[in-house]
Amino acid sequence: MQQAHSHMAGARIESLRASALLHVCAVTVAELLYSARNADEMQADEERISRLGVPHIDRDEEQQVTLTMKQLASAGQHRAQHRCTPNPG
C-alpha cells in the first residue's frame, strides 16, 4: 500500500483516516486483498484496511467475498480464476 512506500503519502492517509474522511468500499477491499501475494500478506493488508471507514453495501455479500478470498489464499489460489454464483436471496 502506498502508505508503506512514501512518508508524505503515509502522513496524508493517516490524517484523513484520523479525521474519518477516508473510506474504502467493499469492492475495493476485495481488490486490495486479491492483490496480496500470500495469506500472510493478505492478513496484514486486511488489518491495515480495517482501520478505514467502510460503507456497507450488503453485509452478507461483503462477508462472502472476504471469506472466499481468504479460502483461496489459504489454498494458494487467491489469484485463480473462479466463477461467482449470484446470491439467490
N, C-alpha and C positions, 0 to 999 in steps of 0.2 A: 504494500500500500504506500501511497505517496508520502505519508507522514514519516515513514521509516527512512526515506531517502533524502529528505530536504528539511532542514531545520525551520526555514521560513514557512514551508507548507505545513509542517507539524504544528507550529505555533498558531497559524491561522485556523487550522482544523480544530485544534483544542479550544481556541477562543469561541468559535462558532458552536462547538459541541457544548461547552460550558454555559453558553447563553441560550441553549435549546433552540438554536437556529439552524442546526444541521440535522437533516433527516435522510433516511435511505429507505426505499420501498423494498418489499419482499422480493420482487423480481431481481432487483439489483443485488440484494444479499445473495440470492441463489447464483447469480452470475459470478459474483466475487468468490463464493465458495467453490464453484465449478472450476475456477482457475487455479485452485490450490494443487500443488504437486503431489501431496500425500495427506494421509489422515491427520498427522501431527500439525502440518501447516494449516490444514482446514480448521482444526480446533483453535489454533492461535488466531487465525483470521476471524473466526466466529466470536471469540472473546473480545477482540478489538471492535468489531462491528456492533456488538451488543451494547456498547456504550452510547451509540447513536439513537436518536428517536426513529422509530419505525412505525409509520402509519399503517394500520392493518387493512387489508382488502377483505379477505375471508380467512379467518384464523385456521380452520380445518385444512384448507388448501395450502396455506403457508407452512403449516407443520408437516404436511405430507411431502412438500418439496424438500424441506430440510432433512427429513427422515430418509428420503430416497437418496439425496446427495451423500449423506453420511454412510448409508449402506453401500453405495457404490465406492466410496473412498475406502471403507474398511475392506472391501473385496479387491482393492486396487484397480477399480474400473470406473472411477468417477468421471472419466472423460469418454467413456464408452457410449456409443450411440444406443439409444433405447427408445421405445415407444411409450408415450404417456397416454393413459386412457382417461377420458373425461370423467369427472366426478358425476355420477348419475343423480346425486341429491342436490 
